[in-house]
Amino acid sequence: MERPAAPAAHQAAEIRLTITSPERMRELGRRLAELLRAGDLVMLSGELGAGKTTLTRGLGEGLGVRGAITSPTFVIARVHPSLGDGPPLVHVDAYRLAGGLDEMEDLDLDVSLPDSVIVVEWGEGKVEELTEDRLQVVIHRAVGDTTDEVRHVTLTGLGERWSGAGLETLTG
């Protein structure tokens, strides 16, 4: 008897963008928010000052949530309720957390995920277990003594959720 074929793994959807100013980074966040829905996990990585929080501000504006989006470095997580009928935004900064998902259990991200958009800065190796479907955003900038505002952003959608989700619309 033949075994049924294993389901095909979903290819990662990936786009690369060049962002030339903080306002353009916020605009990227606003445009990306149009693609997000409750249950989405967005993982942001990049050097200090790369623009992770600026991108998240744009996401908050696009999602129409309450409260100023600031880096939650010292409080670890902030919940921004929707001002309309959209999902709340949970903004997490995992920079100070050394462990994986176990250390983050107190945040109850697994409970919040189905009803919220969760954005995690510095989440690599810490939150991947929450879901196979996630959007990884890597922001590269010139390091050292520079005033260069140029950022190279790679967005990689992993899992079935991001297959055909429209990431390519962000390139136009």
N, C-alpha and C positions, 0 to 999 in steps of 0.2 A: 504494500500500500504506500502511495506517495504521500509525503508530507506536504501540507500547504505551504506555498511560498511565504516567506517572512514579509511583512509589510515593508514597502520601500521607505528608507529613511528620507526625511524631508530635507531637501537641499537648503543650505543657509542662503537667505536673501541678503545681499551685501551691496551697499552703495558707499561711495567716497565723495566727500565734498570739501571745498576750500572755503573757509569763512574768513572774512577780512576785517570784521569789527565786532565789538560786543553787541551792538544793535542787531547785526546780522545773526549772531548766535541766538539772541532772544527771538528773532523772527523764525529761525529754524525750530526753536522750541514751540512757538505758536503753531507753525505748520505741522510739526510732528504730532501735536496734541489732537489734531483733526483725525489722525489715524488710530489714536489710543482709545481703549475702552476698559471698563471694569474687568479686572482679572489680569491686566498686563503688568509685567515686571520689566522695568528698564534699569539696566546696570550701567553706570557711568564710570569711566576711568580716564585718567590723565593726570599730568603733573599738577602740583599746587599752582593755582592761578590760570589753569588751562581754559576754564570757562564752564565747568560742570554746574555750578550754582546759577550762572547766567542763563544757561540752557534751561535749567529747571524753572527759573523765573518765567521764561517764555512758555513752558509747559503749563504752569499755573495760570497764566493769562489766557492761554488757549482753552484750557479746561474750564475756566470761569470759576476758580476757587477763591475762598476767603483767606485773607491774611497775607502779609508780606512774606515772600519766599527769601529766606536767608539761610546761610549755611547752618545746619543743625549739629555742628561739630561737638558742642558741649552738652546738648540735650539728647543727642543721638538720633531722635526721630521727632518729626512734627507732622500732625494731621491737619490738612487744609480742607475743610468741608466745601462742598459745591455750593455756589450761590444759586444754582438752577437745579435741573434734574439730572445732571451728569454725576460721574463718580467723584468721590473725594480723592485728593492727592496725598499720599503718605510719602514724605521726604525723609530719607534715612542717610546718615553719614556714618559709615562703618569704619572710618579711619582709625578710631581709637580702640576698636574691637579686635583683639588678637585671634580669637578662635573662629570657628565656623558657625554653622547654623545653631549649634547647641548654645553658644554664648548669646545668640540673638533671640532665643526662645522667649525671653521676657517681653520682647516687642510684639509678640503675637502676629507676626507678619503673615503666617499661614492662615490665620483667622481673617485678617484684613484683606488678603489678596483677592478673593472672589468678588468683593464689592468695591474695590479701590484700584487706582493706578498707583503702583508702588515704584518709586524712583530711589535707587540705592547708589550713593557715591561710595567708591572704594569697596565694592561688594564682591570682588573676585575672590573665589575660594571660600566665600562665606554664605552666599544665598542661592547658589545654583540649584540646591536641592529643593527649593520651593516649587519649581516648575521646569519642565523641559522647554516650554515656550517662553522665550524671553528675548528682549532686544538689548544687545550689547552696543554701547556707544563709547568709542575710544576717541579722545581728543588729544592731538599732538600739537605742541607749540615749540617754538625755538626756546631753548633754555639758556641761562646765563644773563649777562647784562645786555638786555635788548628791549627796545620799545616796540618791537614787531607785534602787530595785532593779528597776524595771519595764523589761523588754526586749520589743521587738516583733521577732518572728522570722518571716521569710519563707523557706519551703522550696520550691524549684522543681526538679522532676524533669525532666531533659531526656533525650530519646531513648526508644527503644522499651522499654528496661529499666524505666523509671519510669511507663510507661503502664499504669495498673491495678495499680501496686505496693502500693497501700494507704496512701498518705500521709494520706488523709482519716481514717484510724483514730487519728491523733495528735491530732485536734481534740477528741476525747471525753474 
